[in-house]
Structure formats: C-alpha cells, structure tokens
C-alpha cells in the first residue's frame, strides 16, 4: 500500500489494485485494508460486494465474458451465451474447479458496432456467430471441453 | 497515387483493435522502416475514426483514401500502394452494400459525408497519445483565450448563450449549472467529468476519450477556471482500459506543457485532474451515487429533497459534474463563440449530437449530426438502412432510461424535447436500430433485466418493483402471460416512476411504457395468442 495515504477515498482504487494483482479480493487482505484506511471491516465488505467489478473468489485463468449490451442482445447475444456455456461447461458467473475458466457476462464492452461481442481476458472479438464463438473457445490453449 | 508526403492513420479504437489493428500498425511500421520511402510517409495511431463496422480502418491523408476491413495479410500490398507511384488497392475500398460500387475516399462515403462533425472532427486524424497533434490543430488555444482574455463570468456567459445542454435525462442548460456552482458558497470546489458510460449500446464517450482526450481535459480546465475549482476527476468506467490509459498519458502531457498543475501558463490559476475508475455500477452515472463512489462508499444515490450537487457534492463541497461531450464542446464554444455553436441545431437544442449507431443497421459506428435532424436521415442516409431488405421496426435511444420509437415516427427531429415528448430521452447517445425480427416485448424484458440487476437496492419501488416488472415480462415472453398483465405493468410503472428516489428508478419503466404505447399489439399476441410476432420468444 506504499503509494496510498490511507484516505477513505482510496478504498475503491486500493481494492482495484489488489484485484488487478491477485485476480480477486481475499478476505485477509480486505481486513488489512479496513485497518489501513481506518474503516470497519463491514464497510470494506459492503463496498466490495456492491460493485460488479469486484470478485470475492478466485477467477479462472481464462476469463470469458459475453457482452449482453443492447446491440449485442438484438444481434444474438443470448445464443452466443448459450453456446459458450455448452462449450466450456459453465453457467454465467461460474468458475471451473481447476480454475481454468470463468464465464461472466458484461453489461456492455462498448464495441457495439461489432455486435455481438465476446471478450477473452483482454481481447475482444466481434461479429460473433455461435460457430465462431465455439471455434475461438476450442482454439484457446489446452482447448475447451466440448460437453455440448 | 501521386508523389507527395502522406500520413497513414491506423485506427486504434476499441472496435478496430478487436480486429487486429495493433498488429496492423506494427507490421506497417516495419514495412515503412524497411522501405525506401525516405521520410515521406508518416504513420500515426489514431482514435476511433467512426466507421467501426468496416474496421480495421486505415486512412491515408491528405487525400483521404480509406481502406476498410484490413487484414494483416494485406499489409505488404497496402505498403506498395502508399509508396510513390503505387496503385491504390481497390479491393480494400469501401464497397457500397446497395450499389456494390467501390468508393475510394471516405468523404465520398455517405456514412461520413452526411454527418457534421465538430466534437468528433479530429477523432481519427490525430494521435491521441501525442499532445503535439492536439496543439497543431489549435488545442489549448481556447484555454489561453479563457484564461487571459475572459473573466470566469464571461466564460459562463458565453456557455450560457451558446445554449449547450447537458446529457442527463432533462437536458439541463450547462451554463446555468456552471453559474450555480460558481455562486455556491465555499472555497473548495470540484469539477468531475462523468465518463461512466454505463448505458448498454453506447460507446460515444469512450470514443471521444480514446480519440481526442485533450479536448475533454481542456474543457474541464476551462470549466474549473469558470467555477473556481482547483481539483477535478474523470470518473471513467473500468471496462474502458484503453480510454483510461490514453487519458493518463494526456493528463501527464498536459502537466508537462503547463496546462495542468500550479500556476497554469504562469497565471494564478491552479487546477489538476485525477482519474477515478468506476468499479462497475450503472447507478454511478447518477450524480450523488458517483460522488459517493469517489468517497469510497457504496454508490447509492441520495434521496430527495437534497441540495444540488453543484451546492453540495464531493466531500460536501460544490461540485460541477458534466458529461464527456459537454466538456469536449467547451473549447469549441470558447474559441469560436457561442453564436458559431448555436448556428447548428434547433431553437431549444443547440449544437450537435453524437450517437453510437448500432443494431440492425447497415453502417454501424460513431456519428455526429446537428440537433434536429430526423431519425430517417440518421438511419437511412448515414446508416444505409436496415440490412437484408428487412423492415425497420423501432429505434431505441437513451439506453435503459429511454424508450423505443416506432418506424412511423422516423420523420421526427432528434432533439431533447421531441425525444422526451415521444417518451424517450436523448441521454448520452446510444441509438439502437431494430428490425422486424426484433421482439419488442423481449427488448422490454431485456432492459428490465438490466435495471433490476443494476438497482442499488436502497429504495423499495426500484428494488422490488423492477424485479416484479421483469418477472411479468419474463412470463409473457415464455408464453405464461396472463390477461391483466398489461394493466399491472402500467400500474407498477406509474408507482416506480413516482416513488423511486433517483433517476435510475424513475426512468426504469420507460422501455416498457414506450413499447406498450407503440407496440401493444405485440404484448397482446404474446399474452392472448401465445405467439411472438417476431419469432424471437420460445414458448416451449
């Protein structure tokens, strides 16, 4: 926490930095943050649980996010989500036991002109079709398991 | 191509990056390095050029040749075409989907030629990571003018007479907001740029920040001078990493040039900007929720009656909160004058509107038009109409707080007041086109699903009411609609609008109300005939 002063206003940025480094917010670290800033543990938890960005459990190495923005929705995002769920064998919000995959949906990536979109880690792929989505997932390192 | 110096712009907006434009840039850089071009070719990374659907885009200036859907394999040929004496690559030109004719210059493509770009004028032809590019187009001259030739009151008066309005639901006059913040008692004041573009289906703020970040920063500095603030924040969604990194670079460069920090341009005026990354909560687009979020709290709006944010905002100090495009407009108004700005637009909606044009439309992308143009012009002249010969059904504006307007209203002018009258809002600028294959009940269900997830949970009408509305809509789309559901939806809508404490709840029923107003027959077909006219809903 070297670069922080311990102001209340630093809570969200600190949580973001921890998550950037560790992928999620471990309980013991949230307790340390509460002490550092001088707020109650419940306050840290209430903030961490309020914002969609924060994860309280570890995430998979491959974070697959299906965009469910409006443009994506009307251009077939529900079908994309469906095929992604079947291909990696997870439901929205789940992480595989071996921590290989996490499947999320996002409200909007902002790549609407190329709807529907899927983001894998930091890479966005646009103009998805169910076939293309499946192909991309299966071509990732180690491949995916086809349970569909 | 004729022998002269060329600048090759490779679009690095999020859309083109997803198509591989970073790699295209690097390959082209190598090609140029290894060529015999001898400094005649300058390569630039730019922000969003707007025509995202045709990306990755390469634009060759000064003549304006546009290469669309460029792939990495095309680069050697692209390079040959740029070299003196090279032949332009016809196959990468834009091909009009109707006439199938190829068009070489972007200014001949209707998608561009029918727009009027002021805020977006330089998005796509300057390097957003190089302040010199912004300075070369007159950047920060507006700040110099404001600082050395105008009093803060004159700045406010100029913005007031321009007629510029904010992009919240109500379209509040920007100048009046600035004035009330200037007049609010207190030494310490803040300026915040609301870049928490949370509306699904909208990316215009992201594109402005990625394409011309200094225009937003310059606008904020001028606003700070006008209201007397020394600190500012840009509240930007964490989902926009590229915008965040470009803003950080731009702020650093602006400090280096003396536009930010203490004694700006050797004056007595001090102002600096920090970036705050929103952590993913739609409700934080609401001013009091946004402020609480910066304070390290849950992003829960304050209930009315409460003082305005301009009187009591961040850390209880007077705070000016404006949208990205409002700030981006500011330098233009100061430099060119309020009369110049007010030339465009209608009597009560001045200037231009920037939209993310998406959905079932041939040309998707980022567009800018004068206020008051018709939806027809946007969808058909610029957007190229609905693909696949399908019929237009509706246009959605304003995101989850807005509404769906039917095809028979497309001759309506697009301005603050017409949209509000029709049951929608201008909002920050999402415009999603829907065709005959879009089910309007499913669209309403989609938006209520969104708002019930995003409700902060603080007030009951929003927390429980949106869930109930969602459940009713979900039932209808699954063939379990009951007679009386429509009346129940109307009753719930009225109650939620009247009794929610913030804009999220107050506007959440709008997508349902507008689809009921204009597409009631679709609800009835679902409920009474167990039939989805668009063939979207599955009744198994």
Interface residues (C-beta under 8 A of the other chain):
Chain A: X7 X8 X9 X10 X11 X12 X13 X15 X16 X37 X39 X46 X47 X50 X51 X52 X53 X54 X68 X69 X70 X71 X72 X73 X74 X75 X106 X107 X108 X109 X110 X111 X112 X113 X114 X115 X117 X122 X123 X124 X125 X126
Chain B: X14 X15 X17 X18 X19 X52 X53 X55 X197 X198 X199 X200 X201 X202 X203 X206 X238 X239 X240 X241 X276 X277 X279 X280 X281 X282 X293 X294 X295 X296 X297 X298 X299 X315 X356 X357 X358 X359 X360 X364 X365 X366 X396 X399 X430 X432 X434 X438 X443 X446 X447 X450 X454 X456
